[in-house]
Amino acid sequence: MDIVIVLGCQISGLGVIRALGRSGVRIVAMAYDRSDIALASKYIHERVFVPHPIKQEQEFVDYLINNAYRWPGALIIDTDDEGTVPLAVHKQKLSQHYRIVTTDWEIARKFINKTETYALAETCGVPHPKSFWPQTLEDLDSESISIDYPCILKPVRSHEFQKTFHQKLFKVHNHAELREKFLQCQKHGHQMILQEIIPGPDSEVYICTFYINTQGELSQKVFYRKLRANPPQFGVNRVAVSIPAHAEVEALAERLMRSVDYRGICTVEFKRDPRDNQLKLIEVDARQSGPNWLPTFCGVNFPWMIYLDLVKGTPAKATAGRSGVYWIDVLPDMFNTLLHRGEENLRFKDYIRPYLARHKTFAVFSWTDIMPFLRQLYFIPVKLVKRTLARRRTTTLHSYHDKPGSNRTTILFRKGK
């Protein structure tokens, strides 16, 4: 039986595991966080813990090579940036032992590093938010004159930033706060983008996922809208809905990816700017995205297409996915609804509509594979406590560092890198 290794076992990994497991593929779940919810799925045949792909990159690569005899010729599907980076960087070496869907590093880096993403968009004529790349405080002071508050400080490499600050970005409301956050980022070695905020609700975010096969053919595409985010405005999907093909989104996304001769799975996200009615590029995931179970439930199984293409050498036929299907990550949605309802400015019926819809699916909850949901139920409060303590510790360390004559914070930060 053919083997597929799913690298990264959070929500994105769970979607891939279920998509392939229901088709009878032998699944090896490869994780680097013992709290990963997908590890509890009944569709997994083998669970493996590996060195962290970013923190222990060489050890991770060595592990894959030294254990290749256990899974000869297995297909590896990455589901987060932490897995994508080493697979792309070491693709040539790893391809001697495995089938790798991850695109080449020369291409992947253009979407992992957000400065390159927006530079590419500029070259391709794809609209994007006003952005600056300050290297020093002097740059920041000079460039901030051209941007309105509130604005955001967005990391160049988001997966590394989230490990430090446990959030996707910083929203800043004035120049003093901007300087403070920028200095925090500098101390941790994070390069940042100063960017305007595209106004409007999360429901103005349009997303396209597509697969370009090994022959360079765009074999399938699916469109959906983000309805609610975790956290609101700048977070990941917590409720989304599939929509019919969107010509404008498709044209912009394909223009961007064709410019680099992309191969593999990719998700491109835009937001409609009410100021000029343009769709503007937010980000690109050069891998499986979080709500990848939504296309599968709608009838477009991207993991299976990848399997057919790379393992069987058979191109999958394009299918038309259902529109009007809701995807809900229940626990984060309930949590954010309780805490941020006023901030989102939504009516009660807007919140409840996805749950009452005839056609819906859930990110984690499933009666036929219930254990990942129970695992999520357990780990969400644990993670919230850990993140709260980590943020407080970071704030305390910076406050202590500001005291005259103290340099302890700098030493602690160095140890944490």
N, C-alpha and C positions, 0 to 999 in steps of 0.2 A: 504494500500500500504506500502511495506517495505521502511524503511528510511535508507539512508547512510549519515553519517556526514563526510564531507571532511575537515580535519583540516589543515589549511594553504592554502592560495588562490592566490599564485603566479603562475608561469608557470606550475610547477608540479601539483599543485592543479587544474588548468584549464584543463589539460589533463585528469585527473580523472573525473572531473565534466562532460566533454563532452562525455567521454567513457560510463559513466553510464546514463547520462541524455538522450542520444539518444536511450537508451534501455528502457526508461520509468520509471527509478528508481527515487523516490522522494529524492531530494538532499537538505541537510542542509549545507550551506557554513559557516564554523566556522573560523573567522579571528581574528588576533590580530594586524593587520596593516591596517589602513583605506585606504592606497594606493594600496592594493592588486588588481591586474587587474582582477582576476577571479570573483570578486564580481559583475561584470557587465554582466556575462553570463546569457543568457535567460533560461538556463537549471536549474537554482537555484529556489527552492521553498521557501526557508527561509534563511535569512542572519542574522548571530549572531556574535556579537563582544564579545570576552572573555578576561579575564586577561591573560597577557603574560605568556606562559607556562614555561619559564625559569626565567624571572625576578620576576614573582609572582606565583611560582609553586604551593604553597599550595592553594592560592585563585583560581587558575585554576582548580585544582582537586576538590575542594569544589564546584565550579560552576557546573562541570559535574555531580557530585553526587546529588546536590540539585535540578538540573533541569532534572534529568533522567526521571521524570514522563512525560515530554514533548515529549520525543523520546524513549519510552520503547523498549529495545532490539535492538536499532539501531546499525548498523555496523559503526565503526570509522576507517577511512583510513587516516593515517598520510602522509604528503608530504614533510616534512623538518625535520632536526635534532631537531629543537626547539620543535616540537610536539612529535617527537619520544621519547625523553628522559623521560618526565613525564609519558607518556603512558606506557613505558616499566617499569619504576621504580614502578609505582602504578597499574600495570596491574591486580594483584590479586584482589585489592579492586574495581577497575573500571569494572572488568569482571562480577561483581555481577549485574551490570546495563546495560552493553553494550557488544557487540561483538567486540573484539579487534584483529586486524590482526597483530599488532606490536609484534615482537618477545620478549621473556623474557629478563629482564635487564641483567642477567648474561651473555647472549649471545650478546645483543645489545651493551653493553659497550665495547666489544672487537673490535667493528668497529666504535663506537663514539670516543673512546680514541685511537688515532693513534699509541701510543706506544704498546698497546696491540695487535693492528692489525698486526704490523710488527713482534712482538714477536711470534704471532700465525703463521704467514707465515714462520718464521724461523723454527718453530717446525714441520710444515707440509712439508717443503722442497719446498715452493713456492718462487721463486726468487723475490727480492725486491731491491730498491736502497740502497746503503750504508747509514746507519743512525746511529745517536748518540743521546743520551738523556741527555744533560748537565743540571745539577741542579744549578751550580754556575759558576761564571766567571772563576774560576780555572779549572773546568771541560771543559768549552768552549775552553779555551786556549790550554789545553792538547789534546782534541779530534779534534780540527780544524787542527792540524798537519797532520792528516790522510785523509784530504779531499781537493779537488782542488777548486779553485775559477774560475768562480762564482759558488756559491752554494745557498741553500735556508734554511731559518728558517721557519719551518712549524709547525703550532699549533697542540698540542695534541687534543684539542677540537675546531674544526674549526668554528662552529657556534658562539661560544663565542668570538673568536678572530675577526671575521668579524664584529661583533657589535661594537668593539672598534676601529679597524683600517680601516674598509670598504674595505678590500681586503682579498684574501685567504691566503697569505703568504708574506714573505719578500725575495726578491732576493738580495744577497749581493755579492760585487765584491772584497772585501779585508778584512783583519782582523780588521782594525779599524772600518769599517762599520758594521761588524759582531758584535763586542762588543757593539756598539752603539744601534743597533736594539735589541740585547738580553736584554740590560738594560731597554729599553722601555717596552719590554714584561714583564720583571720581575716586573716593577712598577705597571703594570695592573694585576698582578697575573696570567699571562698566562704561562703555561708550554710549552716548545718548543722542536722541533726535528731539529737537524742539519742534513741536508741530501744533498747528491750529486744530481746534475741535470742529468737526462737521456737525452742525446743529441738527436737531430732530431726534425722534424716538428710535429705539432699536429695530422697530418694524420697517424702517427704511433701509435696512441692510439686505442686500441681494447676493446670493452665493451660487456659484457654479462649480460642480465637481465633474471632472472628465478624465477619461483614460485614453492616452495615446500609446498604442501598442508598439511592439518591437519593430514593426514595419513602418512606423511613423504615421500610422492611420489613426485619426481621431475616431475611435470605435464606439464611444458612448459618452453621453453627457446628461446630467441631471441638474435641475434648478430648484432652489428653495429660498425662503426668506427667514431671517432670524426675527422672532417675535419678542422674545425676552432673553436677557443676558444675565450671566452670573459672574461678577456683580453687574448691576444695570449700567448701561452706556458703554463700558469698555471691556466687558467680560466675554466669556465663552458662551456658546449657545446653551440655554436651558429649556427653551421652547422654540420649535421651528415648524414650518409648514412647507410641503412640496408645492411647487407652482409649475404652470406650463412653461415651455421653452420661452426664454426672454432674449429677444434678438439683440438688444443693446448690450446686455451682460455677456452674451456669447461672443459677440464681435470683439469687445474689448479684451476679454479673457484669452480668446484664441490669438489675437494679435500679440499679446504679451508672451504667451508660451511658444508660439511659432518663431518668435524672434530669436529664441535660444535653442531651437530645434529640440524641444523637450520630449522626453520619453517617460511614460509611467503615469501614476495617479497624481492628481493635482486638484486643489480646491482654491478658488480665487474669490475674494470677498470685496464687495463694493458697498458704498453708502450713497444714497441720493442726497445731494446738497440742495436744500430749498432755496438758497440764495441765487443759484444760477441754473437749477434743475439738472445738473450734471451728475452722473454716477462717478464716484471717485474711489480709487483703489485704496483699500484699507490694509490688506495683507494677502499673502499667498502661502498656503501650506503645501510643500512639495512632498506629500505623504498622505496617508489616510487621515481624514479629519475626524473630529469628535462625533458628529452625528452620522457616521457612515452607515449605521443600521437603517436610517431613514430610506436611502435609495434601495437597499436590499428589500425592505418591507414593501416598497412601492413597485418592486419587480425588476430592479436593476442591481444585480449582485456584482459589485466591482471586485471584491476579493476572488470570486469564482472566475471572472474574466481574466484577472491576473494569473490565476492558476492555470487556466486553459492556455493562455498565451505563452507563459514561460516554462511550464512543465509539459504540457501536451502538444505545444506547437500548433494549436488550433485557434484561430481568431474567433471570438464570440460574436454572435449576431447582435446588432443593436436592437434594443427593445424600448418601447415607450412606457416610461414609468407613470404611475398614477399621480395626479395632482390633487391637492386638497387634503393630504394626509398629514396629521400632526405628529410630531416627535417631542416627547416630554421627558425631561430628567426630573422626576417627581420631588425628591428630597431637596435639592437646591432650589427648585421652583417654589416650594412651600416656604423654605427658609427666607428667600429673598422677598417673597410676597409679604411676609410678616414684618420684615425689617425695612423694606424700601418702597412700600406701596405709594406713599406720598411722593416720593422722588420720581417714580415712574409715571404718575398721573394717569393711571388706567382705571377704568370702571370695573366693578366687580364682575360684570358679565364678560368683560374682556379676559379676565383671569380664568374664569370657569369654562369658557367656550371650548378650548382644546380638550378638556376632560369629558365634555358632553358630546363631542363629535363622534360620528359613527365610525369614521376612519381615523384611527390613531394607533400609535405604538409608543413604547417606552424605552428610554435609553438603557435602563438597567432592569426594571421590574419585568418579570415574566413568570407566569404560573408554571411553565414547562422547564424553567431553569431559574429557580427561585433563590438559590444560595448567593449569587452575586449581589442581589438586592439586600439580603440580610447582612451580608458583609459590609455593604455601603452604609446600612443603617447603623452598624456598630462603629465604623471608622469615621464617619462625618463629624460627630462631636469630638472625637479624639483629635482629629486634624485641626478642628477649629480652635481647640485649647492650645495645641502646639503652635499654631500660627499666631495666635494672640500673644502668647508668651514670647515668641521669637520677635514679633514687632515691638513689643514693649522693651525687650532686651536691647534691640537695635537703637531705639529711641533713647534709652537710658545711657548706653555707651556713648552716643553722640553728645548727649548733654554733659556727661562727665568729661568728655574730651574738650568741651568748650571752656571748662574751668581753667583759670590761669595756672601754668606750671604742670599740667597733666599731659602725659603722652601715652597713657595706658591703652586708650582706645585704638590707637594706631597699631600697637603690638597685637592686640586681640584680633583686629581685622586681618592682619597678615597671616595669623595662624588659621583663620577661617577660609582662606582662599583655596 
